[in-house]
Amino acid sequence: MATQHKGTRFRLGSLALPVIQAPMAGGPSTPGLAAAVSEAGGLGFVAGGYKTAAAMRAEIEAVRGHTDKPFGVNLFVPQPSVTSPEVLQEYAASLAPDAERFGVSLGDPKHDDDDWDQKLKALLELAPAVVSFTFDLPEPSVVEALQQRGAYVIATVTDRDEALQALAAGADALCVQGPEAGGHRGTFKADAPPPLVPLHGILGELSDLEVPLIAAGGIATAEHTRAALAVGAAAVQAGTAFLRANEAGTKAVHRAALASSDRFTTTAVTRAFSGRNARGLYNEFMRRHDGDAPYGYPEIHHLTTPLRAAAAAAGEPDWLNLWAGINYRNCMEGSAASILASLAP
Ligand SMILES: Cc1cc2nc3c(=O)[nH]c(=O)nc-3n(C[C@H](O)[C@H](O)[C@H](O)COP(=O)(O)O)c2cc1C
């Protein structure tokens, strides 16, 4: 069994640059991206979500093949279903014309746990330096077991109540995600509107807590990083800023949409693609289903998978999720190292 830091656990303060590359499940995160960021002095992340435990394991080993620097692995915490067969059927009927357009059938709206047990087993065995969680908290016993294996455990939170729960569960640090963030909100309650207090406001509300805070949401320039550090963050976590990195696995259609200055002119929060609130470039699919998309993650994620894959293959950006944070216009093309340097305080 390989451990990265025999005996000594990771500390945010040991990073040459206080910048974390957000885990980005669904393609953008690659072992090459994580390794390049860690090699350049930040903290790279493997996205454990939406893949099998075996695939996650292979990615961790691939990163270790490229770097001996610390990196993180992120998991989605499974949650009980918040929808019903009737609601799913009704939404599927509303999506039928969209699926027909691409000549695909909608996916099976199953509820699953994203291979949780096997992924935890792999993490306990492979012991990456950092493990982070989103969508909820693991049991305190899981946090403790990971820490005993040498992992530094980060919990994603979106308000004070979640932060207090994360501390009670034993988290080493909190990734504080504001509403500016691209991709899914990490809100624990899967069917409640996520809090709208801006990132700096939430950081202020948590300033009395004796735990390192990682600021996430709209960090896309060095000024954004400096501003977050000035209001108490120990580090920042940026996702969108890395979407156009050479090493990222972002789909061509997503890269092009981020770069086009006139086709998509704003971002919005939607649950139309996955059944959970997430921010992306505002496109036609979001417009059409703004009103009728129910809560229902991960069922709706599975329901729309074939449609989104067909749209990506056809190069049709209006029919797939183009996750992006509010400051997507700052996101640059280039090496991960150059993007990391552009975010350094
Ligand atoms: C394409 C994309 C995929 C994401 N996937 C994940 C994920 O797998 N796990 C996670 O904890 N956060 C995920 N996030 C959210 C990030 O962790 C982070 O909160 C967000 O990117 C910060 O906002 P920014 O995109 O404006 O930098 C994702 C974000 C994006 C843009």
The ligand as an SDF file (V2000), in Angstrom:
LIG
                    3D

 31 33  0  0  0  0  0  0  0  0999 V2000
  -17.4850   21.3880  -14.7770 C   0  0  0  0  0  0  0  0  0  0  0  0
  -17.5450   21.3700  -13.2760 C   0  0  0  0  0  0  0  0  0  0  0  0
  -17.6250   20.1440  -12.6150 C   0  0  0  0  0  0  0  0  0  0  0  0
  -17.6310   20.1020  -11.2130 C   0  0  0  0  0  0  0  0  0  0  0  0
  -17.6200   18.8900  -10.5800 N   0  0  0  0  0  0  0  0  0  0  0  0
  -17.4590   18.8350   -9.2360 C   0  0  0  0  0  0  0  0  0  0  0  0
  -17.2190   17.5910   -8.5810 C   0  0  0  0  0  0  0  0  0  0  0  0
  -17.1290   16.5360   -9.2040 O   0  0  0  0  0  0  0  0  0  0  0  0
  -17.0750   17.6100   -7.2290 N   0  0  0  0  0  0  0  0  0  0  0  0
  -17.1120   18.7730   -6.4920 C   0  0  0  0  0  0  0  0  0  0  0  0
  -16.9660   18.7280   -5.2730 O   0  0  0  0  0  0  0  0  0  0  0  0
  -17.3150   19.9600   -7.1010 N   0  0  0  0  0  0  0  0  0  0  0  0
  -17.4760   20.0220   -8.4460 C   0  0  0  0  0  0  0  0  0  0  0  0
  -17.6130   21.2410   -9.0590 N   0  0  0  0  0  0  0  0  0  0  0  0
  -17.6830   22.4780   -8.2310 C   0  0  0  0  0  0  0  0  0  0  0  0
  -16.2770   22.9250   -7.8300 C   0  0  0  0  0  0  0  0  0  0  0  0
  -15.7860   22.1200   -6.7850 O   0  0  0  0  0  0  0  0  0  0  0  0
  -16.2480   24.3770   -7.3340 C   0  0  0  0  0  0  0  0  0  0  0  0
  -17.1310   24.5510   -6.2550 O   0  0  0  0  0  0  0  0  0  0  0  0
  -16.5780   25.3960   -8.4040 C   0  0  0  0  0  0  0  0  0  0  0  0
  -15.9630   25.0580   -9.6130 O   0  0  0  0  0  0  0  0  0  0  0  0
  -16.1340   26.7600   -7.9570 C   0  0  0  0  0  0  0  0  0  0  0  0
  -16.6360   27.7380   -8.8120 O   0  0  0  0  0  0  0  0  0  0  0  0
  -15.8990   28.2240  -10.1630 P   0  0  0  0  0  0  0  0  0  0  0  0
  -16.2790   27.1820  -11.1660 O   0  0  0  0  0  0  0  0  0  0  0  0
  -16.5050   29.5430  -10.4250 O   0  0  0  0  0  0  0  0  0  0  0  0
  -14.4370   28.2330   -9.8960 O   0  0  0  0  0  0  0  0  0  0  0  0
  -17.6180   21.3140  -10.4560 C   0  0  0  0  0  0  0  0  0  0  0  0
  -17.5330   22.5320  -11.1400 C   0  0  0  0  0  0  0  0  0  0  0  0
  -17.4900   22.5760  -12.5210 C   0  0  0  0  0  0  0  0  0  0  0  0
  -17.3720   23.9090  -13.2110 C   0  0  0  0  0  0  0  0  0  0  0  0
  1  2  1  0
  2  3  1  0
  2 30  2  0
  3  4  2  0
  4  5  1  0
  4 28  1  0
  5  6  2  0
  6  7  1  0
  6 13  1  0
  7  8  2  0
  7  9  1  0
  9 10  1  0
 10 11  2  0
 10 12  1  0
 12 13  2  0
 13 14  1  0
 14 15  1  0
 14 28  1  0
 15 16  1  0
 16 17  1  0
 16 18  1  0
 18 19  1  0
 18 20  1  0
 20 21  1  0
 20 22  1  0
 22 23  1  0
 23 24  1  0
 24 25  2  0
 24 26  1  0
 24 27  1  0
 28 29  2  0
 29 30  1  0
 30 31  1  0
M  END
$$$$
